[in-house]
Amino acid sequence: EQLGYYYAVVLPAIQQELRSQGNEMSLAEINQMLNEMFFYEVKTVSWIGKDGVQYVHQLKQPRSKSGATKDEFAYYLDQVIRWANTELGVYIAPPNTLQTES
């Protein structure tokens, strides 16, 4: 249910606004961008360079939504909806307020 809302409502609303701003991103590209912003794990990588200095770098690795708990995905949706409103001026109705026809 949450994933369906994300793909049917959230991503198209963001895509529509981005297009109105001249940015032609596919739904897959928007999904990837949002994953990189809000749904990732931090991996730490370290190595010793030729100069003998140890380097440490933290990488953001996007997570798969299929392994997310309902609460994790709800938190992700909330972050995405808030970002869309704050940064793009897009209002996205929360999933519990949408009407369905019977």
C-alpha positions as CSV (number, residue, x, y, z in Angstrom):
1,E,0.0,0.0,0.0
2,Q,2.7,2.5,0.9
3,L,4.9,1.6,-2.1
4,G,1.9,1.9,-4.4
5,Y,1.2,5.4,-3.0
6,Y,4.8,6.3,-3.5
7,Y,4.9,5.3,-7.1
8,A,1.4,6.4,-8.1
9,V,1.2,9.7,-6.2
10,V,4.4,10.9,-4.7
11,L,6.9,10.4,-7.6
12,P,4.5,11.7,-10.3
13,A,3.8,14.9,-8.3
14,I,7.5,15.6,-7.9
15,Q,8.1,14.8,-11.6
16,Q,5.4,17.2,-12.7
17,E,7.0,20.1,-10.7
18,L,10.5,19.3,-11.9
19,R,9.3,19.3,-15.5
20,S,7.6,22.7,-14.9
21,Q,11.1,23.9,-13.9
22,G,12.6,22.5,-17.1
23,N,14.1,19.3,-15.5
24,E,13.2,16.2,-17.5
25,M,13.8,13.4,-15.0
26,S,12.3,10.0,-15.3
27,L,10.5,8.4,-12.4
28,A,13.4,6.0,-12.0
29,E,15.9,8.9,-11.8
30,I,13.7,10.8,-9.3
31,N,13.4,7.6,-7.2
32,Q,17.2,7.2,-7.3
33,M,17.8,10.8,-6.3
34,L,15.4,10.5,-3.3
35,N,17.0,7.2,-2.2
36,E,20.4,8.9,-2.2
37,M,19.0,11.8,-0.2
38,F,16.9,10.0,2.3
39,F,17.1,6.2,2.2
40,Y,20.7,5.0,2.5
41,E,23.2,3.3,4.7
42,V,26.5,4.8,5.6
43,K,29.5,2.6,4.8
44,T,33.0,3.5,6.1
45,V,35.9,2.7,3.9
46,S,39.5,3.1,5.0
47,W,42.8,2.6,3.3
48,I,46.5,3.5,3.7
49,G,47.9,5.5,0.8
50,K,51.3,5.3,-0.7
51,D,52.3,8.1,1.5
52,G,51.7,6.0,4.6
53,V,48.7,8.1,5.7
54,Q,45.4,6.3,6.6
55,Y,42.4,7.7,4.8
56,V,38.8,7.2,6.0
57,H,35.8,8.0,3.8
58,Q,32.1,7.5,4.5
59,L,29.9,6.6,1.6
60,K,26.2,6.8,1.3
61,Q,24.8,3.6,-0.2
62,P,21.1,3.7,-1.2
63,R,19.0,1.0,0.4
64,S,16.4,-1.3,-1.2
65,K,12.9,-0.4,-0.2
66,S,11.9,-4.0,-0.5
67,G,13.7,-4.8,2.7
68,A,12.3,-1.8,4.6
69,T,9.9,-2.2,7.5
70,K,6.6,-0.4,7.4
71,D,7.9,2.2,9.9
72,E,11.1,2.8,8.0
73,F,9.2,3.3,4.8
74,A,6.7,5.6,6.5
75,Y,9.5,7.7,7.8
76,Y,11.1,7.8,4.3
77,L,7.7,8.9,2.8
78,D,7.4,11.7,5.4
79,Q,10.9,13.0,4.6
80,V,10.2,12.9,0.9
81,I,6.8,14.7,1.2
82,R,8.3,17.4,3.5
83,W,11.2,17.9,1.1
84,A,8.9,18.2,-1.9
85,N,6.8,20.8,0.0
86,T,9.8,22.8,1.3
87,E,12.1,22.7,-1.7
88,L,9.7,22.4,-4.6
89,G,6.5,24.0,-3.2
90,V,4.6,20.8,-4.0
91,Y,1.8,19.7,-1.7
92,I,1.4,15.9,-1.6
93,A,-1.7,14.7,0.3
94,P,-0.8,12.1,3.0
95,P,-1.9,8.6,2.0
96,N,-4.6,8.4,4.7
97,T,-6.4,11.5,3.2
98,L,-6.8,10.2,-0.3
99,Q,-10.3,9.2,-1.4
100,T,-10.8,6.0,-3.3
101,E,-13.9,5.2,-5.4
102,S,-15.9,2.1,-4.5
